[in-house]
Amino acid sequence: MRVIVAKNAAEVGKRAAGIIAATVNREPSCVLGLATGGTPLDAYRELIRRHKEEGLDFSRVTTFNLDEYVGLPPTHPQSYRYFMQTNLFDHLNIVPANTHVPDGRSLNFETHCRQYEHRIADAGGIDLQLLGVGSDGHIAFNEPGSSLGSRTRLKTLTRETVEANARFFGSIDKVPRLAITMGVGTILETKRCLLLAVGEHKAAAVQATVEGPVSAQVTASALQLHQEVIVILDEAAARRLERRAYYDDVEQAQTLLEEGRFQELGIGNQS
Ligand code: PGA
């Protein structure tokens, strides 16, 4: 994993948006995997700015979201479809039919989940998957104990997740107990992952994700098996990392490489 520590939440968003924008510029018909929650909001704001001010073009981009609450229609203010419309899609030139979020109204779970997986495959797979991490170490709604080979499916939310989300619903009784989520196995098949975390309350989950053993108890730790993961953190979320100094060395070496400063990397000094 490549671990980048940014100064603050706004910088995390800018770095993430820069990587997403570079993907879109390089491959205008790319497939993006998107996430909801508080974490990606700064990145989405920056993408909207780049679209409006710099002409970043989403007209050929396809998106798939990670998850959706079961029981909420797309017009419900807490549904993830509504979140994506208001925080991103409505402000870009993306084709609505090219944006996919699992349907929270579908009660035909198995068929719907299978179709979602087929749609991802038909689109050619996900080029870049944006991810947050829960304070319990979940990615998407793959709660602790989820099979690391799991596919898109129905999932019961943990109490911790329900409580964490109660603030958005006004009362804990209104929080849905079920969600449809991409599986850990689905996420592991994406070509590149971008995991973001901000804040002290994520520090333990981040440490377990990056440095802990691979475990179904911390589903984000499965990303250690992924072919290419970039983790972008603010200082608070990075606080418990034990190998922080090494991650900073890697970033410094990367910068020197990109700037062609080979001598400072010990290249070409030997006679
Ligand atoms: P958050 O959620 O971005 O709102 O912190 C992340 C998650 O639970 O996956």
py3Dmol code that shows the C-alpha trace and the ligand (Angstrom):
import py3Dmol

protein = """\
ATOM      1  CA  MET A   1       0.000   0.000   0.000  1.00  0.00           C
ATOM      2  CA  ARG A   2       1.124   3.513  -0.717  1.00  0.00           C
ATOM      3  CA  VAL A   3       0.366   5.667   2.342  1.00  0.00           C
ATOM      4  CA  ILE A   4       0.143   9.420   1.882  1.00  0.00           C
ATOM      5  CA  VAL A   5      -0.350  11.676   4.892  1.00  0.00           C
ATOM      6  CA  ALA A   6      -1.809  15.078   4.060  1.00  0.00           C
ATOM      7  CA  LYS A   7      -1.938  18.138   6.307  1.00  0.00           C
ATOM      8  CA  ASN A   8      -5.691  18.172   6.855  1.00  0.00           C
ATOM      9  CA  ALA A   9      -9.052  16.975   5.553  1.00  0.00           C
ATOM     10  CA  ALA A  10      -9.175  19.543   2.758  1.00  0.00           C
ATOM     11  CA  GLU A  11      -5.775  18.366   1.481  1.00  0.00           C
ATOM     12  CA  VAL A  12      -6.909  14.720   1.635  1.00  0.00           C
ATOM     13  CA  GLY A  13      -9.841  15.722  -0.586  1.00  0.00           C
ATOM     14  CA  LYS A  14      -7.604  17.610  -3.012  1.00  0.00           C
ATOM     15  CA  ARG A  15      -5.096  14.752  -3.343  1.00  0.00           C
ATOM     16  CA  ALA A  16      -7.925  12.253  -3.879  1.00  0.00           C
ATOM     17  CA  ALA A  17      -9.668  14.465  -6.439  1.00  0.00           C
ATOM     18  CA  GLY A  18      -6.342  14.916  -8.243  1.00  0.00           C
ATOM     19  CA  ILE A  19      -5.953  11.152  -8.622  1.00  0.00           C
ATOM     20  CA  ILE A  20      -9.565  10.730  -9.783  1.00  0.00           C
ATOM     21  CA  ALA A  21      -9.229  13.627 -12.243  1.00  0.00           C
ATOM     22  CA  ALA A  22      -5.988  12.188 -13.645  1.00  0.00           C
ATOM     23  CA  THR A  23      -7.787   8.869 -14.202  1.00  0.00           C
ATOM     24  CA  VAL A  24     -10.664  10.603 -16.015  1.00  0.00           C
ATOM     25  CA  ASN A  25      -8.273  12.683 -18.142  1.00  0.00           C
ATOM     26  CA  ARG A  26      -6.183   9.646 -19.073  1.00  0.00           C
ATOM     27  CA  GLU A  27      -9.174   7.427 -19.820  1.00  0.00           C
ATOM     28  CA  PRO A  28     -12.310   9.520 -20.492  1.00  0.00           C
ATOM     29  CA  SER A  29     -14.544   6.423 -20.576  1.00  0.00           C
ATOM     30  CA  CYS A  30     -13.223   5.044 -17.286  1.00  0.00           C
ATOM     31  CA  VAL A  31     -15.323   3.268 -14.665  1.00  0.00           C
ATOM     32  CA  LEU A  32     -15.214   4.831 -11.202  1.00  0.00           C
ATOM     33  CA  GLY A  33     -16.312   3.129  -7.988  1.00  0.00           C
ATOM     34  CA  LEU A  34     -17.723   5.740  -5.614  1.00  0.00           C
ATOM     35  CA  ALA A  35     -18.428   5.978  -1.906  1.00  0.00           C
ATOM     36  CA  THR A  36     -20.758   7.953   0.355  1.00  0.00           C
ATOM     37  CA  GLY A  37     -20.304   9.272   3.906  1.00  0.00           C
ATOM     38  CA  GLY A  38     -18.549  12.331   5.253  1.00  0.00           C
ATOM     39  CA  THR A  39     -15.062  11.330   4.100  1.00  0.00           C
ATOM     40  CA  PRO A  40     -15.315  11.767   0.300  1.00  0.00           C
ATOM     41  CA  LEU A  41     -17.195  15.097   0.429  1.00  0.00           C
ATOM     42  CA  ASP A  42     -14.104  17.296   0.077  1.00  0.00           C
ATOM     43  CA  ALA A  43     -12.959  15.227  -2.889  1.00  0.00           C
ATOM     44  CA  TYR A  44     -16.386  15.552  -4.527  1.00  0.00           C
ATOM     45  CA  ARG A  45     -16.398  19.327  -4.011  1.00  0.00           C
ATOM     46  CA  GLU A  46     -12.993  19.545  -5.676  1.00  0.00           C
ATOM     47  CA  LEU A  47     -14.134  17.396  -8.622  1.00  0.00           C
ATOM     48  CA  ILE A  48     -17.136  19.689  -9.098  1.00  0.00           C
ATOM     49  CA  ARG A  49     -14.816  22.705  -9.030  1.00  0.00           C
ATOM     50  CA  ARG A  50     -12.525  21.102 -11.605  1.00  0.00           C
ATOM     51  CA  HIS A  51     -15.521  20.320 -13.811  1.00  0.00           C
ATOM     52  CA  LYS A  52     -16.924  23.841 -13.613  1.00  0.00           C
ATOM     53  CA  GLU A  53     -13.668  25.807 -13.737  1.00  0.00           C
ATOM     54  CA  GLU A  54     -11.330  23.532 -15.682  1.00  0.00           C
ATOM     55  CA  GLY A  55     -13.736  21.583 -17.870  1.00  0.00           C
ATOM     56  CA  LEU A  56     -13.035  18.149 -16.352  1.00  0.00           C
ATOM     57  CA  ASP A  57     -15.287  16.038 -18.534  1.00  0.00           C
ATOM     58  CA  PHE A  58     -17.460  13.253 -17.105  1.00  0.00           C
ATOM     59  CA  SER A  59     -19.596  12.752 -20.211  1.00  0.00           C
ATOM     60  CA  ARG A  60     -18.184   9.273 -20.898  1.00  0.00           C
ATOM     61  CA  VAL A  61     -17.554   8.180 -17.309  1.00  0.00           C
ATOM     62  CA  THR A  62     -19.491   5.299 -15.733  1.00  0.00           C
ATOM     63  CA  THR A  63     -19.869   4.975 -11.956  1.00  0.00           C
ATOM     64  CA  PHE A  64     -20.833   2.257  -9.496  1.00  0.00           C
ATOM     65  CA  ASN A  65     -21.491   3.026  -5.852  1.00  0.00           C
ATOM     66  CA  LEU A  66     -20.508   0.667  -3.088  1.00  0.00           C
ATOM     67  CA  ASP A  67     -23.756   0.335  -1.205  1.00  0.00           C
ATOM     68  CA  GLU A  68     -27.306   1.444  -0.396  1.00  0.00           C
ATOM     69  CA  TYR A  69     -29.682   1.139   2.536  1.00  0.00           C
ATOM     70  CA  VAL A  70     -32.509  -1.344   2.084  1.00  0.00           C
ATOM     71  CA  GLY A  71     -35.929   0.263   2.392  1.00  0.00           C
ATOM     72  CA  LEU A  72     -35.068   3.785   1.262  1.00  0.00           C
ATOM     73  CA  PRO A  73     -36.333   5.135  -2.068  1.00  0.00           C
ATOM     74  CA  PRO A  74     -33.858   7.182  -4.152  1.00  0.00           C
ATOM     75  CA  THR A  75     -35.701  10.375  -3.170  1.00  0.00           C
ATOM     76  CA  HIS A  76     -35.154   9.782   0.575  1.00  0.00           C
ATOM     77  CA  PRO A  77     -32.665  12.406   1.821  1.00  0.00           C
ATOM     78  CA  GLN A  78     -30.637   9.711   3.621  1.00  0.00           C
ATOM     79  CA  SER A  79     -30.515   7.307   0.683  1.00  0.00           C
ATOM     80  CA  TYR A  80     -27.122   6.965  -0.902  1.00  0.00           C
ATOM     81  CA  ARG A  81     -28.620   7.633  -4.358  1.00  0.00           C
ATOM     82  CA  TYR A  82     -29.888  10.979  -3.061  1.00  0.00           C
ATOM     83  CA  PHE A  83     -26.482  11.667  -1.482  1.00  0.00           C
ATOM     84  CA  MET A  84     -24.713  11.040  -4.782  1.00  0.00           C
ATOM     85  CA  GLN A  85     -27.151  13.163  -6.775  1.00  0.00           C
ATOM     86  CA  THR A  86     -26.943  16.169  -4.462  1.00  0.00           C
ATOM     87  CA  ASN A  87     -23.236  15.975  -3.600  1.00  0.00           C
ATOM     88  CA  LEU A  88     -21.831  15.038  -7.004  1.00  0.00           C
ATOM     89  CA  PHE A  89     -23.844  13.854 -10.001  1.00  0.00           C
ATOM     90  CA  ASP A  90     -26.206  16.854 -10.266  1.00  0.00           C
ATOM     91  CA  HIS A  91     -23.185  19.149 -10.598  1.00  0.00           C
ATOM     92  CA  LEU A  92     -21.311  17.231 -13.311  1.00  0.00           C
ATOM     93  CA  ASN A  93     -21.994  16.477 -16.972  1.00  0.00           C
ATOM     94  CA  ILE A  94     -22.284  12.772 -16.204  1.00  0.00           C
ATOM     95  CA  VAL A  95     -24.963  10.779 -18.070  1.00  0.00           C
ATOM     96  CA  PRO A  96     -27.558   9.749 -15.429  1.00  0.00           C
ATOM     97  CA  ALA A  97     -27.957   6.270 -16.968  1.00  0.00           C
ATOM     98  CA  ASN A  98     -24.221   5.700 -16.475  1.00  0.00           C
ATOM     99  CA  THR A  99     -24.446   6.159 -12.689  1.00  0.00           C
ATOM    100  CA  HIS A 100     -25.247   3.037 -10.701  1.00  0.00           C
ATOM    101  CA  VAL A 101     -26.241   2.732  -7.047  1.00  0.00           C
ATOM    102  CA  PRO A 102     -27.825  -0.465  -5.692  1.00  0.00           C
ATOM    103  CA  ASP A 103     -31.621  -0.083  -5.525  1.00  0.00           C
ATOM    104  CA  GLY A 104     -32.781   0.149  -1.917  1.00  0.00           C
ATOM    105  CA  ARG A 105     -36.356  -0.647  -2.928  1.00  0.00           C
ATOM    106  CA  SER A 106     -35.579  -3.957  -4.552  1.00  0.00           C
ATOM    107  CA  LEU A 107     -36.705  -6.819  -2.331  1.00  0.00           C
ATOM    108  CA  ASN A 108     -35.551  -9.358  -4.866  1.00  0.00           C
ATOM    109  CA  PHE A 109     -32.134  -9.209  -3.238  1.00  0.00           C
ATOM    110  CA  GLU A 110     -30.346 -12.099  -4.867  1.00  0.00           C
ATOM    111  CA  THR A 111     -31.322 -11.181  -8.407  1.00  0.00           C
ATOM    112  CA  HIS A 112     -30.589  -7.505  -7.875  1.00  0.00           C
ATOM    113  CA  CYS A 113     -27.154  -8.198  -6.393  1.00  0.00           C
ATOM    114  CA  ARG A 114     -26.265 -10.620  -9.175  1.00  0.00           C
ATOM    115  CA  GLN A 115     -27.343  -8.049 -11.786  1.00  0.00           C
ATOM    116  CA  TYR A 116     -25.216  -5.386 -10.094  1.00  0.00           C
ATOM    117  CA  GLU A 117     -22.154  -7.610 -10.362  1.00  0.00           C
ATOM    118  CA  HIS A 118     -22.976  -8.317 -14.018  1.00  0.00           C
ATOM    119  CA  ARG A 119     -23.304  -4.619 -14.758  1.00  0.00           C
ATOM    120  CA  ILE A 120     -19.851  -3.986 -13.286  1.00  0.00           C
ATOM    121  CA  ALA A 121     -18.398  -6.820 -15.371  1.00  0.00           C
ATOM    122  CA  ASP A 122     -20.204  -5.623 -18.533  1.00  0.00           C
ATOM    123  CA  ALA A 123     -18.722  -2.152 -18.020  1.00  0.00           C
ATOM    124  CA  GLY A 124     -15.275  -3.759 -18.064  1.00  0.00           C
ATOM    125  CA  GLY A 125     -14.663  -3.684 -14.297  1.00  0.00           C
ATOM    126  CA  ILE A 126     -13.909  -0.747 -12.001  1.00  0.00           C
ATOM    127  CA  ASP A 127     -10.760   1.203 -12.865  1.00  0.00           C
ATOM    128  CA  LEU A 128     -10.549   3.238  -9.662  1.00  0.00           C
ATOM    129  CA  GLN A 129     -12.488   2.523  -6.462  1.00  0.00           C
ATOM    130  CA  LEU A 130     -12.881   5.252  -3.865  1.00  0.00           C
ATOM    131  CA  LEU A 131     -13.300   3.932  -0.308  1.00  0.00           C
ATOM    132  CA  GLY A 132     -13.830   5.191   3.219  1.00  0.00           C
ATOM    133  CA  VAL A 133     -13.276   3.068   6.292  1.00  0.00           C
ATOM    134  CA  GLY A 134     -15.624   2.668   9.241  1.00  0.00           C
ATOM    135  CA  SER A 135     -14.341   3.069  12.788  1.00  0.00           C
ATOM    136  CA  ASP A 136     -14.852  -0.717  13.082  1.00  0.00           C
ATOM    137  CA  GLY A 137     -12.651  -1.250  10.015  1.00  0.00           C
ATOM    138  CA  HIS A 138     -15.396  -1.963   7.516  1.00  0.00           C
ATOM    139  CA  ILE A 139     -15.182  -1.088   3.807  1.00  0.00           C
ATOM    140  CA  ALA A 140     -18.499  -0.428   2.090  1.00  0.00           C
ATOM    141  CA  PHE A 141     -20.974  -2.172   4.421  1.00  0.00           C
ATOM    142  CA  ASN A 142     -18.776  -5.247   4.848  1.00  0.00           C
ATOM    143  CA  GLU A 143     -19.089  -5.413   8.604  1.00  0.00           C
ATOM    144  CA  PRO A 144     -16.619  -7.347  10.786  1.00  0.00           C
ATOM    145  CA  GLY A 145     -16.935 -11.045  10.027  1.00  0.00           C
ATOM    146  CA  SER A 146     -17.800 -10.551   6.355  1.00  0.00           C
ATOM    147  CA  SER A 147     -16.187 -13.138   4.143  1.00  0.00           C
ATOM    148  CA  LEU A 148     -13.144 -11.721   2.419  1.00  0.00           C
ATOM    149  CA  GLY A 149     -14.374 -13.405  -0.764  1.00  0.00           C
ATOM    150  CA  SER A 150     -17.878 -11.940  -0.514  1.00  0.00           C
ATOM    151  CA  ARG A 151     -19.747 -10.502  -3.475  1.00  0.00           C
ATOM    152  CA  THR A 152     -22.529  -7.913  -3.714  1.00  0.00           C
ATOM    153  CA  ARG A 153     -25.200  -9.032  -1.272  1.00  0.00           C
ATOM    154  CA  LEU A 154     -27.610  -8.213   1.527  1.00  0.00           C
ATOM    155  CA  LYS A 155     -25.884  -7.321   4.796  1.00  0.00           C
ATOM    156  CA  THR A 156     -27.129  -6.692   8.336  1.00  0.00           C
ATOM    157  CA  LEU A 157     -25.540  -3.574   9.808  1.00  0.00           C
ATOM    158  CA  THR A 158     -23.759  -3.726  13.153  1.00  0.00           C
ATOM    159  CA  ARG A 159     -24.990  -1.725  16.130  1.00  0.00           C
ATOM    160  CA  GLU A 160     -21.851   0.422  15.855  1.00  0.00           C
ATOM    161  CA  THR A 161     -22.690   1.376  12.271  1.00  0.00           C
ATOM    162  CA  VAL A 162     -26.364   1.971  13.075  1.00  0.00           C
ATOM    163  CA  GLU A 163     -25.376   4.199  16.006  1.00  0.00           C
ATOM    164  CA  ALA A 164     -22.762   6.049  13.934  1.00  0.00           C
ATOM    165  CA  ASN A 165     -25.439   6.831  11.338  1.00  0.00           C
ATOM    166  CA  ALA A 166     -28.278   7.678  13.744  1.00  0.00           C
ATOM    167  CA  ARG A 167     -27.292  11.363  13.682  1.00  0.00           C
ATOM    168  CA  PHE A 168     -28.355  11.562  10.051  1.00  0.00           C
ATOM    169  CA  PHE A 169     -31.787  10.035  10.672  1.00  0.00           C
ATOM    170  CA  GLY A 170     -32.812  12.005  13.770  1.00  0.00           C
ATOM    171  CA  SER A 171     -33.438   8.848  15.761  1.00  0.00           C
ATOM    172  CA  ILE A 172     -31.847   5.436  15.949  1.00  0.00           C
ATOM    173  CA  ASP A 173     -35.186   3.711  15.218  1.00  0.00           C
ATOM    174  CA  LYS A 174     -35.243   5.268  11.760  1.00  0.00           C
ATOM    175  CA  VAL A 175     -31.847   3.899  10.677  1.00  0.00           C
ATOM    176  CA  PRO A 176     -32.254   0.978   8.264  1.00  0.00           C
ATOM    177  CA  ARG A 177     -30.882  -2.294   9.621  1.00  0.00           C
ATOM    178  CA  LEU A 178     -30.045  -3.802   6.241  1.00  0.00           C
ATOM    179  CA  ALA A 179     -27.980  -2.701   3.280  1.00  0.00           C
ATOM    180  CA  ILE A 180     -26.972  -3.965  -0.129  1.00  0.00           C
ATOM    181  CA  THR A 181     -23.211  -3.755  -0.450  1.00  0.00           C
ATOM    182  CA  MET A 182     -20.491  -4.722  -2.841  1.00  0.00           C
ATOM    183  CA  GLY A 183     -18.520  -7.557  -1.277  1.00  0.00           C
ATOM    184  CA  VAL A 184     -14.903  -7.548  -0.207  1.00  0.00           C
ATOM    185  CA  GLY A 185     -14.205  -9.878  -3.143  1.00  0.00           C
ATOM    186  CA  THR A 186     -15.894  -7.410  -5.512  1.00  0.00           C
ATOM    187  CA  ILE A 187     -13.678  -4.603  -4.196  1.00  0.00           C
ATOM    188  CA  LEU A 188     -10.528  -6.723  -4.455  1.00  0.00           C
ATOM    189  CA  GLU A 189     -11.219  -7.147  -8.186  1.00  0.00           C
ATOM    190  CA  THR A 190     -11.126  -3.420  -8.894  1.00  0.00           C
ATOM    191  CA  LYS A 191      -8.002  -2.270 -10.700  1.00  0.00           C
ATOM    192  CA  ARG A 192      -6.963   0.449  -8.233  1.00  0.00           C
ATOM    193  CA  CYS A 193      -8.255   1.517  -4.819  1.00  0.00           C
ATOM    194  CA  LEU A 194      -8.124   4.892  -3.136  1.00  0.00           C
ATOM    195  CA  LEU A 195      -8.859   4.638   0.589  1.00  0.00           C
ATOM    196  CA  LEU A 196      -9.439   7.887   2.488  1.00  0.00           C
ATOM    197  CA  ALA A 197      -9.622   8.432   6.237  1.00  0.00           C
ATOM    198  CA  VAL A 198      -9.856  11.601   8.257  1.00  0.00           C
ATOM    199  CA  GLY A 199      -9.934  12.162  12.010  1.00  0.00           C
ATOM    200  CA  GLU A 200      -8.720  10.647  15.239  1.00  0.00           C
ATOM    201  CA  HIS A 201     -11.752   8.331  15.464  1.00  0.00           C
ATOM    202  CA  LYS A 202     -10.406   6.481  12.401  1.00  0.00           C
ATOM    203  CA  ALA A 203      -6.821   6.092  13.685  1.00  0.00           C
ATOM    204  CA  ALA A 204      -7.253   2.591  15.172  1.00  0.00           C
ATOM    205  CA  ALA A 205      -9.089   1.285  12.103  1.00  0.00           C
ATOM    206  CA  VAL A 206      -6.424   2.777   9.825  1.00  0.00           C
ATOM    207  CA  GLN A 207      -3.609   1.149  11.803  1.00  0.00           C
ATOM    208  CA  ALA A 208      -5.386  -2.232  11.678  1.00  0.00           C
ATOM    209  CA  THR A 209      -6.083  -1.802   7.952  1.00  0.00           C
ATOM    210  CA  VAL A 210      -2.548  -0.897   6.929  1.00  0.00           C
ATOM    211  CA  GLU A 211      -0.386  -2.699   9.514  1.00  0.00           C
ATOM    212  CA  GLY A 212      -2.571  -5.313  11.163  1.00  0.00           C
ATOM    213  CA  PRO A 213      -3.039  -8.901  10.051  1.00  0.00           C
ATOM    214  CA  VAL A 214      -5.434  -9.559   7.170  1.00  0.00           C
ATOM    215  CA  SER A 215      -8.631 -10.440   8.958  1.00  0.00           C
ATOM    216  CA  ALA A 216     -12.344 -10.679   8.281  1.00  0.00           C
ATOM    217  CA  GLN A 217     -12.728  -8.811  11.583  1.00  0.00           C
ATOM    218  CA  VAL A 218     -11.294  -5.716   9.859  1.00  0.00           C
ATOM    219  CA  THR A 219     -12.529  -6.071   6.306  1.00  0.00           C
ATOM    220  CA  ALA A 220     -10.473  -3.090   5.083  1.00  0.00           C
ATOM    221  CA  SER A 221      -7.332  -5.113   5.929  1.00  0.00           C
ATOM    222  CA  ALA A 222      -8.154  -7.318   2.916  1.00  0.00           C
ATOM    223  CA  LEU A 223      -6.847  -4.409   0.832  1.00  0.00           C
ATOM    224  CA  GLN A 224      -3.353  -5.649   1.747  1.00  0.00           C
ATOM    225  CA  LEU A 225      -4.058  -8.353  -0.856  1.00  0.00           C
ATOM    226  CA  HIS A 226      -5.103  -5.849  -3.526  1.00  0.00           C
ATOM    227  CA  GLN A 227      -2.785  -5.148  -6.452  1.00  0.00           C
ATOM    228  CA  GLU A 228      -2.726  -1.353  -6.053  1.00  0.00           C
ATOM    229  CA  VAL A 229      -3.997   0.682  -3.113  1.00  0.00           C
ATOM    230  CA  ILE A 230      -3.338   4.323  -2.315  1.00  0.00           C
ATOM    231  CA  VAL A 231      -4.253   5.356   1.242  1.00  0.00           C
ATOM    232  CA  ILE A 232      -4.646   9.091   1.891  1.00  0.00           C
ATOM    233  CA  LEU A 233      -4.919  10.199   5.525  1.00  0.00           C
ATOM    234  CA  ASP A 234      -4.894  13.358   7.543  1.00  0.00           C
ATOM    235  CA  GLU A 235      -2.468  13.631  10.470  1.00  0.00           C
ATOM    236  CA  ALA A 236      -5.101  12.563  13.017  1.00  0.00           C
ATOM    237  CA  ALA A 237      -6.067   9.391  11.154  1.00  0.00           C
ATOM    238  CA  ALA A 238      -2.358   8.534  10.666  1.00  0.00           C
ATOM    239  CA  ARG A 239      -1.479   8.996  14.324  1.00  0.00           C
ATOM    240  CA  ARG A 240      -1.318   5.307  15.278  1.00  0.00           C
ATOM    241  CA  LEU A 241       0.703   4.079  12.310  1.00  0.00           C
ATOM    242  CA  GLU A 242       3.914   2.468  13.526  1.00  0.00           C
ATOM    243  CA  ARG A 243       5.858   2.701  10.271  1.00  0.00           C
ATOM    244  CA  ARG A 244       4.935   6.300   9.525  1.00  0.00           C
ATOM    245  CA  ALA A 245       8.563   7.385   8.972  1.00  0.00           C
ATOM    246  CA  TYR A 246       8.965   4.774   6.234  1.00  0.00           C
ATOM    247  CA  TYR A 247       5.759   5.868   4.457  1.00  0.00           C
ATOM    248  CA  ASP A 248       7.113   9.429   4.444  1.00  0.00           C
ATOM    249  CA  ASP A 249      10.438   8.174   2.996  1.00  0.00           C
ATOM    250  CA  VAL A 250       8.539   6.396   0.212  1.00  0.00           C
ATOM    251  CA  GLU A 251       6.652   9.585  -0.652  1.00  0.00           C
ATOM    252  CA  GLN A 252       9.863  11.587  -0.676  1.00  0.00           C
ATOM    253  CA  ALA A 253      11.534   9.052  -2.977  1.00  0.00           C
ATOM    254  CA  GLN A 254       8.467   9.112  -5.238  1.00  0.00           C
ATOM    255  CA  THR A 255       8.665  12.908  -5.485  1.00  0.00           C
ATOM    256  CA  LEU A 256      12.392  12.789  -6.297  1.00  0.00           C
ATOM    257  CA  LEU A 257      11.736  10.168  -9.001  1.00  0.00           C
ATOM    258  CA  GLU A 258       8.942  12.219 -10.545  1.00  0.00           C
ATOM    259  CA  GLU A 259      11.159  15.308 -10.550  1.00  0.00           C
ATOM    260  CA  GLY A 260      14.060  13.394 -12.118  1.00  0.00           C
ATOM    261  CA  ARG A 261      16.350  14.124  -9.132  1.00  0.00           C
ATOM    262  CA  PHE A 262      18.119  10.794  -9.530  1.00  0.00           C
ATOM    263  CA  GLN A 263      21.381  11.706  -7.798  1.00  0.00           C
ATOM    264  CA  GLU A 264      19.539  12.328  -4.548  1.00  0.00           C
ATOM    265  CA  LEU A 265      18.264   8.765  -4.811  1.00  0.00           C
ATOM    266  CA  GLY A 266      21.797   7.387  -5.169  1.00  0.00           C
ATOM    267  CA  ILE A 267      21.323   6.698  -8.888  1.00  0.00           C
ATOM    268  CA  GLY A 268      24.312   7.443 -11.095  1.00  0.00           C
ATOM    269  CA  ASN A 269      26.634   8.263  -8.194  1.00  0.00           C
ATOM    270  CA  GLN A 270      28.610   5.020  -8.426  1.00  0.00           C
ATOM    271  CA  SER A 271      31.597   4.909 -10.744  1.00  0.00           C
TER     272      SER A 271
END
"""
ligand_1 = """\
9
PGA
P -17.670 8.225 6.971
O -18.050 6.692 6.789
O -16.999 8.643 5.716
O -19.002 8.946 7.152
O -16.797 8.327 8.158
C -17.080 5.784 6.347
C -17.639 4.380 6.437
O -18.363 4.073 7.397
O -17.345 3.571 5.546
"""
view = py3Dmol.view(width=600, height=400)
view.addModel(protein, "pdb")
view.setStyle({"model": 0}, {"cartoon": {"style": "trace"}})
view.addModel(ligand_1, "xyz")
view.setStyle({"model": 1}, {"stick": {}})
view.zoomTo()
view.show()
